[in-house]
Amino acid sequence: MNLSAPFIDRPVATTLLTLGIALAGGIAFRMLPVSPLPQVDYPTISIQASLPGASPETNGGDGRDTARALAGRIAGVHRK
């Protein structure tokens, strides 16, 4: 006698057993304490620079380039 013989001889019992296992698995899955989207605090760096009396063009060009150069020196910081 092979392993599959009782399942072939009794298709209704096999179907009910399969549905019971699937139902138990579904219930067990819903009871798992897993968060689908865990709360994560991503590290951020904020750079503030001021150049009193400068025009917007100067702050937009030279100030931005200086801030990028300074931020590029921080280990592990990569530009996206």
PDB file of N, CA, C and O in Angstrom:
ATOM      1  N   MET A   1       0.851  -1.177   0.000  1.00  0.00           N
ATOM      2  CA  MET A   1       0.000   0.000   0.000  1.00  0.00           C
ATOM      3  C   MET A   1       0.898   1.242   0.000  1.00  0.00           C
ATOM      4  O   MET A   1       1.832   1.353   0.794  1.00  0.00           O
ATOM      5  N   ASN A   2       0.596   2.150  -0.893  1.00  0.00           N
ATOM      6  CA  ASN A   2       1.397   3.366  -0.943  1.00  0.00           C
ATOM      7  C   ASN A   2       0.734   4.486  -0.143  1.00  0.00           C
ATOM      8  O   ASN A   2      -0.393   4.333   0.327  1.00  0.00           O
ATOM      9  N   LEU A   3       1.423   5.592   0.008  1.00  0.00           N
ATOM     10  CA  LEU A   3       0.956   6.698   0.846  1.00  0.00           C
ATOM     11  C   LEU A   3      -0.268   7.398   0.267  1.00  0.00           C
ATOM     12  O   LEU A   3      -1.111   7.884   1.022  1.00  0.00           O
ATOM     13  N   SER A   4      -0.378   7.457  -1.032  1.00  0.00           N
ATOM     14  CA  SER A   4      -1.474   8.200  -1.649  1.00  0.00           C
ATOM     15  C   SER A   4      -2.764   7.387  -1.789  1.00  0.00           C
ATOM     16  O   SER A   4      -3.800   7.961  -2.121  1.00  0.00           O
ATOM     17  N   ALA A   5      -2.738   6.093  -1.553  1.00  0.00           N
ATOM     18  CA  ALA A   5      -3.921   5.242  -1.745  1.00  0.00           C
ATOM     19  C   ALA A   5      -5.131   5.678  -0.924  1.00  0.00           C
ATOM     20  O   ALA A   5      -6.228   5.735  -1.479  1.00  0.00           O
ATOM     21  N   PRO A   6      -4.995   5.994   0.383  1.00  0.00           N
ATOM     22  CA  PRO A   6      -6.191   6.416   1.136  1.00  0.00           C
ATOM     23  C   PRO A   6      -6.783   7.737   0.618  1.00  0.00           C
ATOM     24  O   PRO A   6      -7.996   7.938   0.685  1.00  0.00           O
ATOM     25  N   PHE A   7      -5.951   8.617   0.114  1.00  0.00           N
ATOM     26  CA  PHE A   7      -6.440   9.898  -0.390  1.00  0.00           C
ATOM     27  C   PHE A   7      -7.137   9.735  -1.736  1.00  0.00           C
ATOM     28  O   PHE A   7      -8.072  10.472  -2.047  1.00  0.00           O
ATOM     29  N   ILE A   8      -6.688   8.780  -2.527  1.00  0.00           N
ATOM     30  CA  ILE A   8      -7.336   8.503  -3.810  1.00  0.00           C
ATOM     31  C   ILE A   8      -8.666   7.792  -3.582  1.00  0.00           C
ATOM     32  O   ILE A   8      -9.639   8.070  -4.284  1.00  0.00           O
ATOM     33  N   ASP A   9      -8.725   6.878  -2.610  1.00  0.00           N
ATOM     34  CA  ASP A   9      -9.950   6.120  -2.321  1.00  0.00           C
ATOM     35  C   ASP A   9     -11.038   6.986  -1.691  1.00  0.00           C
ATOM     36  O   ASP A   9     -12.224   6.696  -1.848  1.00  0.00           O
ATOM     37  N   ARG A  10     -10.652   8.044  -0.980  1.00  0.00           N
ATOM     38  CA  ARG A  10     -11.625   8.888  -0.267  1.00  0.00           C
ATOM     39  C   ARG A  10     -11.459  10.363  -0.686  1.00  0.00           C
ATOM     40  O   ARG A  10     -10.869  11.151   0.053  1.00  0.00           O
ATOM     41  N   PRO A  11     -11.970  10.729  -1.852  1.00  0.00           N
ATOM     42  CA  PRO A  11     -11.783  12.113  -2.331  1.00  0.00           C
ATOM     43  C   PRO A  11     -12.516  13.157  -1.484  1.00  0.00           C
ATOM     44  O   PRO A  11     -12.033  14.282  -1.353  1.00  0.00           O
ATOM     45  N   VAL A  12     -13.660  12.812  -0.912  1.00  0.00           N
ATOM     46  CA  VAL A  12     -14.395  13.781  -0.078  1.00  0.00           C
ATOM     47  C   VAL A  12     -13.614  14.054   1.196  1.00  0.00           C
ATOM     48  O   VAL A  12     -13.477  15.209   1.599  1.00  0.00           O
ATOM     49  N   ALA A  13     -13.109  13.034   1.824  1.00  0.00           N
ATOM     50  CA  ALA A  13     -12.319  13.214   3.046  1.00  0.00           C
ATOM     51  C   ALA A  13     -11.036  13.995   2.738  1.00  0.00           C
ATOM     52  O   ALA A  13     -10.601  14.822   3.539  1.00  0.00           O
ATOM     53  N   THR A  14     -10.442  13.732   1.588  1.00  0.00           N
ATOM     54  CA  THR A  14      -9.229  14.457   1.190  1.00  0.00           C
ATOM     55  C   THR A  14      -9.533  15.940   1.002  1.00  0.00           C
ATOM     56  O   THR A  14      -8.756  16.796   1.426  1.00  0.00           O
ATOM     57  N   THR A  15     -10.658  16.241   0.369  1.00  0.00           N
ATOM     58  CA  THR A  15     -11.056  17.638   0.165  1.00  0.00           C
ATOM     59  C   THR A  15     -11.319  18.325   1.498  1.00  0.00           C
ATOM     60  O   THR A  15     -10.884  19.457   1.710  1.00  0.00           O
ATOM     61  N   LEU A  16     -12.027  17.651   2.394  1.00  0.00           N
ATOM     62  CA  LEU A  16     -12.311  18.246   3.701  1.00  0.00           C
ATOM     63  C   LEU A  16     -11.033  18.449   4.516  1.00  0.00           C
ATOM     64  O   LEU A  16     -10.891  19.461   5.203  1.00  0.00           O
ATOM     65  N   LEU A  17     -10.122  17.515   4.444  1.00  0.00           N
ATOM     66  CA  LEU A  17      -8.849  17.651   5.149  1.00  0.00           C
ATOM     67  C   LEU A  17      -8.053  18.832   4.592  1.00  0.00           C
ATOM     68  O   LEU A  17      -7.461  19.603   5.347  1.00  0.00           O
ATOM     69  N   THR A  18      -8.047  18.966   3.265  1.00  0.00           N
ATOM     70  CA  THR A  18      -7.333  20.077   2.640  1.00  0.00           C
ATOM     71  C   THR A  18      -7.946  21.416   3.045  1.00  0.00           C
ATOM     72  O   THR A  18      -7.225  22.359   3.372  1.00  0.00           O
ATOM     73  N   LEU A  19      -9.264  21.497   3.022  1.00  0.00           N
ATOM     74  CA  LEU A  19      -9.933  22.745   3.429  1.00  0.00           C
ATOM     75  C   LEU A  19      -9.683  23.049   4.905  1.00  0.00           C
ATOM     76  O   LEU A  19      -9.498  24.209   5.273  1.00  0.00           O
ATOM     77  N   GLY A  20      -9.674  22.028   5.746  1.00  0.00           N
ATOM     78  CA  GLY A  20      -9.404  22.236   7.175  1.00  0.00           C
ATOM     79  C   GLY A  20      -7.994  22.754   7.419  1.00  0.00           C
ATOM     80  O   GLY A  20      -7.791  23.658   8.230  1.00  0.00           O
ATOM     81  N   ILE A  21      -7.023  22.185   6.719  1.00  0.00           N
ATOM     82  CA  ILE A  21      -5.642  22.653   6.872  1.00  0.00           C
ATOM     83  C   ILE A  21      -5.497  24.084   6.354  1.00  0.00           C
ATOM     84  O   ILE A  21      -4.814  24.903   6.968  1.00  0.00           O
ATOM     85  N   ALA A  22      -6.143  24.383   5.222  1.00  0.00           N
ATOM     86  CA  ALA A  22      -6.073  25.744   4.677  1.00  0.00           C
ATOM     87  C   ALA A  22      -6.737  26.746   5.627  1.00  0.00           C
ATOM     88  O   ALA A  22      -6.216  27.842   5.829  1.00  0.00           O
ATOM     89  N   LEU A  23      -7.868  26.382   6.202  1.00  0.00           N
ATOM     90  CA  LEU A  23      -8.563  27.262   7.146  1.00  0.00           C
ATOM     91  C   LEU A  23      -7.720  27.488   8.397  1.00  0.00           C
ATOM     92  O   LEU A  23      -7.605  28.616   8.877  1.00  0.00           O
ATOM     93  N   ALA A  24      -7.132  26.417   8.924  1.00  0.00           N
ATOM     94  CA  ALA A  24      -6.272  26.561  10.104  1.00  0.00           C
ATOM     95  C   ALA A  24      -5.057  27.437   9.784  1.00  0.00           C
ATOM     96  O   ALA A  24      -4.641  28.238  10.621  1.00  0.00           O
ATOM     97  N   GLY A  25      -4.492  27.296   8.600  1.00  0.00           N
ATOM     98  CA  GLY A  25      -3.364  28.132   8.199  1.00  0.00           C
ATOM     99  C   GLY A  25      -3.757  29.592   8.061  1.00  0.00           C
ATOM    100  O   GLY A  25      -3.003  30.483   8.451  1.00  0.00           O
ATOM    101  N   GLY A  26      -4.945  29.838   7.502  1.00  0.00           N
ATOM    102  CA  GLY A  26      -5.422  31.218   7.371  1.00  0.00           C
ATOM    103  C   GLY A  26      -5.653  31.875   8.721  1.00  0.00           C
ATOM    104  O   GLY A  26      -5.304  33.039   8.919  1.00  0.00           O
ATOM    105  N   ILE A  27      -6.235  31.138   9.639  1.00  0.00           N
ATOM    106  CA  ILE A  27      -6.466  31.673  10.988  1.00  0.00           C
ATOM    107  C   ILE A  27      -5.140  31.925  11.696  1.00  0.00           C
ATOM    108  O   ILE A  27      -4.961  32.958  12.341  1.00  0.00           O
ATOM    109  N   ALA A  28      -4.213  30.978  11.575  1.00  0.00           N
ATOM    110  CA  ALA A  28      -2.904  31.151  12.213  1.00  0.00           C
ATOM    111  C   ALA A  28      -2.154  32.336  11.610  1.00  0.00           C
ATOM    112  O   ALA A  28      -1.465  33.060  12.329  1.00  0.00           O
ATOM    113  N   PHE A  29      -2.280  32.541  10.300  1.00  0.00           N
ATOM    114  CA  PHE A  29      -1.605  33.666   9.647  1.00  0.00           C
ATOM    115  C   PHE A  29      -2.137  34.994  10.160  1.00  0.00           C
ATOM    116  O   PHE A  29      -1.364  35.921  10.399  1.00  0.00           O
ATOM    117  N   ARG A  30      -3.445  35.093  10.330  1.00  0.00           N
ATOM    118  CA  ARG A  30      -4.029  36.346  10.819  1.00  0.00           C
ATOM    119  C   ARG A  30      -3.667  36.620  12.274  1.00  0.00           C
ATOM    120  O   ARG A  30      -3.722  37.769  12.713  1.00  0.00           O
ATOM    121  N   MET A  31      -3.298  35.588  13.029  1.00  0.00           N
ATOM    122  CA  MET A  31      -2.938  35.769  14.434  1.00  0.00           C
ATOM    123  C   MET A  31      -1.462  36.106  14.619  1.00  0.00           C
ATOM    124  O   MET A  31      -1.041  36.392  15.740  1.00  0.00           O
ATOM    125  N   LEU A  32      -0.669  36.080  13.558  1.00  0.00           N
ATOM    126  CA  LEU A  32       0.755  36.396  13.667  1.00  0.00           C
ATOM    127  C   LEU A  32       0.945  37.857  14.055  1.00  0.00           C
ATOM    128  O   LEU A  32       0.302  38.728  13.470  1.00  0.00           O
ATOM    129  N   PRO A  33       1.808  38.150  15.022  1.00  0.00           N
ATOM    130  CA  PRO A  33       2.025  39.539  15.436  1.00  0.00           C
ATOM    131  C   PRO A  33       3.072  40.234  14.566  1.00  0.00           C
ATOM    132  O   PRO A  33       4.141  40.603  15.051  1.00  0.00           O
ATOM    133  N   VAL A  34       2.765  40.411  13.289  1.00  0.00           N
ATOM    134  CA  VAL A  34       3.700  41.031  12.362  1.00  0.00           C
ATOM    135  C   VAL A  34       3.065  42.304  11.828  1.00  0.00           C
ATOM    136  O   VAL A  34       1.915  42.297  11.389  1.00  0.00           O
ATOM    137  N   SER A  35       3.805  43.378  11.867  1.00  0.00           N
ATOM    138  CA  SER A  35       3.321  44.641  11.334  1.00  0.00           C
ATOM    139  C   SER A  35       3.681  44.724   9.850  1.00  0.00           C
ATOM    140  O   SER A  35       4.844  44.537   9.493  1.00  0.00           O
ATOM    141  N   PRO A  36       2.706  45.000   8.982  1.00  0.00           N
ATOM    142  CA  PRO A  36       3.017  45.056   7.556  1.00  0.00           C
ATOM    143  C   PRO A  36       3.941  46.221   7.196  1.00  0.00           C
ATOM    144  O   PRO A  36       4.767  46.093   6.292  1.00  0.00           O
ATOM    145  N   LEU A  37       3.817  47.327   7.875  1.00  0.00           N
ATOM    146  CA  LEU A  37       4.666  48.490   7.641  1.00  0.00           C
ATOM    147  C   LEU A  37       5.174  48.997   8.989  1.00  0.00           C
ATOM    148  O   LEU A  37       4.520  49.832   9.615  1.00  0.00           O
ATOM    149  N   PRO A  38       6.308  48.516   9.439  1.00  0.00           N
ATOM    150  CA  PRO A  38       6.801  48.948  10.751  1.00  0.00           C
ATOM    151  C   PRO A  38       7.179  50.427  10.748  1.00  0.00           C
ATOM    152  O   PRO A  38       7.523  50.987   9.707  1.00  0.00           O
ATOM    153  N   GLN A  39       7.114  51.047  11.911  1.00  0.00           N
ATOM    154  CA  GLN A  39       7.482  52.443  12.056  1.00  0.00           C
ATOM    155  C   GLN A  39       9.002  52.558  12.018  1.00  0.00           C
ATOM    156  O   GLN A  39       9.698  51.964  12.842  1.00  0.00           O
ATOM    157  N   VAL A  40       9.503  53.312  11.073  1.00  0.00           N
ATOM    158  CA  VAL A  40      10.942  53.463  10.895  1.00  0.00           C
ATOM    159  C   VAL A  40      11.265  54.950  10.886  1.00  0.00           C
ATOM    160  O   VAL A  40      10.619  55.728  10.184  1.00  0.00           O
ATOM    161  N   ASP A  41      12.264  55.341  11.667  1.00  0.00           N
ATOM    162  CA  ASP A  41      12.730  56.718  11.648  1.00  0.00           C
ATOM    163  C   ASP A  41      13.962  56.793  10.758  1.00  0.00           C
ATOM    164  O   ASP A  41      15.027  56.283  11.104  1.00  0.00           O
ATOM    165  N   TYR A  42      13.801  57.433   9.615  1.00  0.00           N
ATOM    166  CA  TYR A  42      14.914  57.566   8.693  1.00  0.00           C
ATOM    167  C   TYR A  42      15.782  58.740   9.114  1.00  0.00           C
ATOM    168  O   TYR A  42      15.263  59.796   9.474  1.00  0.00           O
ATOM    169  N   PRO A  43      17.087  58.571   9.074  1.00  0.00           N
ATOM    170  CA  PRO A  43      17.966  59.676   9.459  1.00  0.00           C
ATOM    171  C   PRO A  43      17.896  60.802   8.425  1.00  0.00           C
ATOM    172  O   PRO A  43      17.849  60.558   7.219  1.00  0.00           O
ATOM    173  N   THR A  44      17.890  62.015   8.917  1.00  0.00           N
ATOM    174  CA  THR A  44      17.867  63.179   8.030  1.00  0.00           C
ATOM    175  C   THR A  44      18.939  64.166   8.459  1.00  0.00           C
ATOM    176  O   THR A  44      19.317  64.235   9.628  1.00  0.00           O
ATOM    177  N   ILE A  45      19.408  64.910   7.506  1.00  0.00           N
ATOM    178  CA  ILE A  45      20.382  65.964   7.767  1.00  0.00           C
ATOM    179  C   ILE A  45      19.777  67.266   7.275  1.00  0.00           C
ATOM    180  O   ILE A  45      19.307  67.355   6.141  1.00  0.00           O
ATOM    181  N   SER A  46      19.791  68.260   8.123  1.00  0.00           N
ATOM    182  CA  SER A  46      19.275  69.572   7.764  1.00  0.00           C
ATOM    183  C   SER A  46      20.429  70.566   7.776  1.00  0.00           C
ATOM    184  O   SER A  46      21.156  70.684   8.763  1.00  0.00           O
ATOM    185  N   ILE A  47      20.582  71.273   6.670  1.00  0.00           N
ATOM    186  CA  ILE A  47      21.653  72.259   6.552  1.00  0.00           C
ATOM    187  C   ILE A  47      21.010  73.628   6.381  1.00  0.00           C
ATOM    188  O   ILE A  47      20.194  73.837   5.483  1.00  0.00           O
ATOM    189  N   GLN A  48      21.385  74.556   7.251  1.00  0.00           N
ATOM    190  CA  GLN A  48      20.901  75.926   7.148  1.00  0.00           C
ATOM    191  C   GLN A  48      22.101  76.838   6.958  1.00  0.00           C
ATOM    192  O   GLN A  48      23.074  76.776   7.710  1.00  0.00           O
ATOM    193  N   ALA A  49      22.015  77.673   5.955  1.00  0.00           N
ATOM    194  CA  ALA A  49      23.106  78.599   5.681  1.00  0.00           C
ATOM    195  C   ALA A  49      22.511  79.975   5.420  1.00  0.00           C
ATOM    196  O   ALA A  49      21.482  80.110   4.758  1.00  0.00           O
ATOM    197  N   SER A  50      23.171  80.979   5.945  1.00  0.00           N
ATOM    198  CA  SER A  50      22.704  82.344   5.692  1.00  0.00           C
ATOM    199  C   SER A  50      23.894  83.217   5.318  1.00  0.00           C
ATOM    200  O   SER A  50      24.992  83.082   5.856  1.00  0.00           O
ATOM    201  N   LEU A  51      23.642  84.089   4.404  1.00  0.00           N
ATOM    202  CA  LEU A  51      24.652  85.037   3.959  1.00  0.00           C
ATOM    203  C   LEU A  51      23.960  86.396   3.907  1.00  0.00           C
ATOM    204  O   LEU A  51      23.383  86.758   2.882  1.00  0.00           O
ATOM    205  N   PRO A  52      24.013  87.157   5.015  1.00  0.00           N
ATOM    206  CA  PRO A  52      23.272  88.420   5.083  1.00  0.00           C
ATOM    207  C   PRO A  52      23.711  89.378   3.970  1.00  0.00           C
ATOM    208  O   PRO A  52      24.902  89.553   3.713  1.00  0.00           O
ATOM    209  N   GLY A  53      22.738  89.979   3.333  1.00  0.00           N
ATOM    210  CA  GLY A  53      23.003  90.968   2.300  1.00  0.00           C
ATOM    211  C   GLY A  53      23.270  90.384   0.924  1.00  0.00           C
ATOM    212  O   GLY A  53      23.504  91.136  -0.023  1.00  0.00           O
ATOM    213  N   ALA A  54      23.244  89.073   0.787  1.00  0.00           N
ATOM    214  CA  ALA A  54      23.510  88.450  -0.513  1.00  0.00           C
ATOM    215  C   ALA A  54      22.238  88.399  -1.338  1.00  0.00           C
ATOM    216  O   ALA A  54      21.133  88.355  -0.795  1.00  0.00           O
ATOM    217  N   SER A  55      22.400  88.405  -2.639  1.00  0.00           N
ATOM    218  CA  SER A  55      21.242  88.320  -3.530  1.00  0.00           C
ATOM    219  C   SER A  55      20.763  86.864  -3.601  1.00  0.00           C
ATOM    220  O   SER A  55      21.506  85.950  -3.244  1.00  0.00           O
ATOM    221  N   PRO A  56      19.538  86.648  -4.056  1.00  0.00           N
ATOM    222  CA  PRO A  56      19.040  85.271  -4.194  1.00  0.00           C
ATOM    223  C   PRO A  56      19.904  84.423  -5.142  1.00  0.00           C
ATOM    224  O   PRO A  56      20.054  83.220  -4.932  1.00  0.00           O
ATOM    225  N   GLU A  57      20.460  85.040  -6.167  1.00  0.00           N
ATOM    226  CA  GLU A  57      21.304  84.300  -7.103  1.00  0.00           C
ATOM    227  C   GLU A  57      22.572  83.801  -6.412  1.00  0.00           C
ATOM    228  O   GLU A  57      23.030  82.688  -6.669  1.00  0.00           O
ATOM    229  N   THR A  58      23.134  84.631  -5.535  1.00  0.00           N
ATOM    230  CA  THR A  58      24.348  84.228  -4.821  1.00  0.00           C
ATOM    231  C   THR A  58      24.042  83.093  -3.857  1.00  0.00           C
ATOM    232  O   THR A  58      24.786  82.115  -3.789  1.00  0.00           O
ATOM    233  N   ASN A  59      22.945  83.220  -3.111  1.00  0.00           N
ATOM    234  CA  ASN A  59      22.563  82.159  -2.173  1.00  0.00           C
ATOM    235  C   ASN A  59      22.213  80.875  -2.921  1.00  0.00           C
ATOM    236  O   ASN A  59      22.504  79.778  -2.443  1.00  0.00           O
ATOM    237  N   GLY A  60      21.596  81.007  -4.081  1.00  0.00           N
ATOM    238  CA  GLY A  60      21.211  79.830  -4.852  1.00  0.00           C
ATOM    239  C   GLY A  60      22.393  79.148  -5.495  1.00  0.00           C
ATOM    240  O   GLY A  60      22.347  77.938  -5.713  1.00  0.00           O
ATOM    241  N   GLY A  61      23.439  79.863  -5.804  1.00  0.00           N
ATOM    242  CA  GLY A  61      24.587  79.261  -6.483  1.00  0.00           C
ATOM    243  C   GLY A  61      25.708  78.919  -5.534  1.00  0.00           C
ATOM    244  O   GLY A  61      25.958  77.744  -5.265  1.00  0.00           O
ATOM    245  N   ASP A  62      26.393  79.938  -5.019  1.00  0.00           N
ATOM    246  CA  ASP A  62      27.560  79.707  -4.164  1.00  0.00           C
ATOM    247  C   ASP A  62      27.177  79.028  -2.852  1.00  0.00           C
ATOM    248  O   ASP A  62      27.876  78.126  -2.391  1.00  0.00           O
ATOM    249  N   GLY A  63      26.088  79.450  -2.260  1.00  0.00           N
ATOM    250  CA  GLY A  63      25.663  78.864  -0.985  1.00  0.00           C
ATOM    251  C   GLY A  63      25.297  77.401  -1.128  1.00  0.00           C
ATOM    252  O   GLY A  63      25.632  76.575  -0.279  1.00  0.00           O
ATOM    253  N   ARG A  64      24.607  77.092  -2.212  1.00  0.00           N
ATOM    254  CA  ARG A  64      24.208  75.701  -2.445  1.00  0.00           C
ATOM    255  C   ARG A  64      25.436  74.826  -2.695  1.00  0.00           C
ATOM    256  O   ARG A  64      25.522  73.711  -2.182  1.00  0.00           O
ATOM    257  N   ASP A  65      26.378  75.329  -3.478  1.00  0.00           N
ATOM    258  CA  ASP A  65      27.585  74.552  -3.772  1.00  0.00           C
ATOM    259  C   ASP A  65      28.407  74.313  -2.511  1.00  0.00           C
ATOM    260  O   ASP A  65      28.960  73.230  -2.320  1.00  0.00           O
ATOM    261  N   THR A  66      28.485  75.326  -1.652  1.00  0.00           N
ATOM    262  CA  THR A  66      29.226  75.172  -0.396  1.00  0.00           C
ATOM    263  C   THR A  66      28.550  74.139   0.506  1.00  0.00           C
ATOM    264  O   THR A  66      29.225  73.303   1.106  1.00  0.00           O
ATOM    265  N   ALA A  67      27.235  74.196   0.601  1.00  0.00           N
ATOM    266  CA  ALA A  67      26.496  73.236   1.441  1.00  0.00           C
ATOM    267  C   ALA A  67      26.663  71.818   0.903  1.00  0.00           C
ATOM    268  O   ALA A  67      26.811  70.878   1.684  1.00  0.00           O
ATOM    269  N   ARG A  68      26.643  71.651  -0.410  1.00  0.00           N
ATOM    270  CA  ARG A  68      26.841  70.318  -0.991  1.00  0.00           C
ATOM    271  C   ARG A  68      28.243  69.807  -0.710  1.00  0.00           C
ATOM    272  O   ARG A  68      28.424  68.624  -0.421  1.00  0.00           O
ATOM    273  N   ALA A  69      29.228  70.675  -0.789  1.00  0.00           N
ATOM    274  CA  ALA A  69      30.607  70.260  -0.527  1.00  0.00           C
ATOM    275  C   ALA A  69      30.772  69.847   0.937  1.00  0.00           C
ATOM    276  O   ALA A  69      31.457  68.867   1.231  1.00  0.00           O
ATOM    277  N   LEU A  70      30.153  70.582   1.845  1.00  0.00           N
ATOM    278  CA  LEU A  70      30.249  70.233   3.267  1.00  0.00           C
ATOM    279  C   LEU A  70      29.514  68.941   3.570  1.00  0.00           C
ATOM    280  O   LEU A  70      30.007  68.117   4.341  1.00  0.00           O
ATOM    281  N   ALA A  71      28.354  68.753   2.981  1.00  0.00           N
ATOM    282  CA  ALA A  71      27.586  67.527   3.222  1.00  0.00           C
ATOM    283  C   ALA A  71      28.293  66.318   2.613  1.00  0.00           C
ATOM    284  O   ALA A  71      28.161  65.204   3.119  1.00  0.00           O
ATOM    285  N   GLY A  72      29.032  66.529   1.545  1.00  0.00           N
ATOM    286  CA  GLY A  72      29.760  65.435   0.908  1.00  0.00           C
ATOM    287  C   GLY A  72      30.913  64.913   1.739  1.00  0.00           C
ATOM    288  O   GLY A  72      31.412  63.816   1.485  1.00  0.00           O
ATOM    289  N   ARG A  73      31.336  65.666   2.712  1.00  0.00           N
ATOM    290  CA  ARG A  73      32.436  65.239   3.576  1.00  0.00           C
ATOM    291  C   ARG A  73      31.991  64.335   4.724  1.00  0.00           C
ATOM    292  O   ARG A  73      32.824  63.726   5.394  1.00  0.00           O
ATOM    293  N   ILE A  74      30.688  64.247   4.950  1.00  0.00           N
ATOM    294  CA  ILE A  74      30.157  63.422   6.038  1.00  0.00           C
ATOM    295  C   ILE A  74      30.195  61.965   5.584  1.00  0.00           C
ATOM    296  O   ILE A  74      29.688  61.632   4.512  1.00  0.00           O
ATOM    297  N   ALA A  75      30.791  61.106   6.392  1.00  0.00           N
ATOM    298  CA  ALA A  75      30.923  59.686   6.039  1.00  0.00           C
ATOM    299  C   ALA A  75      29.569  59.015   5.935  1.00  0.00           C
ATOM    300  O   ALA A  75      28.707  59.199   6.795  1.00  0.00           O
ATOM    301  N   GLY A  76      29.386  58.252   4.904  1.00  0.00           N
ATOM    302  CA  GLY A  76      28.151  57.492   4.714  1.00  0.00           C
ATOM    303  C   GLY A  76      27.026  58.269   4.077  1.00  0.00           C
ATOM    304  O   GLY A  76      25.943  57.712   3.901  1.00  0.00           O
ATOM    305  N   VAL A  77      27.221  59.535   3.718  1.00  0.00           N
ATOM    306  CA  VAL A  77      26.173  60.335   3.095  1.00  0.00           C
ATOM    307  C   VAL A  77      26.366  60.258   1.584  1.00  0.00           C
ATOM    308  O   VAL A  77      27.431  60.584   1.059  1.00  0.00           O
ATOM    309  N   HIS A  78      25.319  59.824   0.903  1.00  0.00           N
ATOM    310  CA  HIS A  78      25.371  59.704  -0.539  1.00  0.00           C
ATOM    311  C   HIS A  78      24.207  60.486  -1.141  1.00  0.00           C
ATOM    312  O   HIS A  78      23.115  60.521  -0.574  1.00  0.00           O
ATOM    313  N   ARG A  79      24.441  61.094  -2.261  1.00  0.00           N
ATOM    314  CA  ARG A  79      23.415  61.886  -2.916  1.00  0.00           C
ATOM    315  C   ARG A  79      22.507  60.958  -3.686  1.00  0.00           C
ATOM    316  O   ARG A  79      22.976  60.040  -4.359  1.00  0.00           O
ATOM    317  N   LYS A  80      21.193  61.195  -3.591  1.00  0.00           N
ATOM    318  CA  LYS A  80      20.217  60.399  -4.334  1.00  0.00           C
ATOM    319  C   LYS A  80      19.980  61.001  -5.687  1.00  0.00           C
ATOM    320  O   LYS A  80      19.187  60.474  -6.467  1.00  0.00           O
TER     321      LYS A  80
END
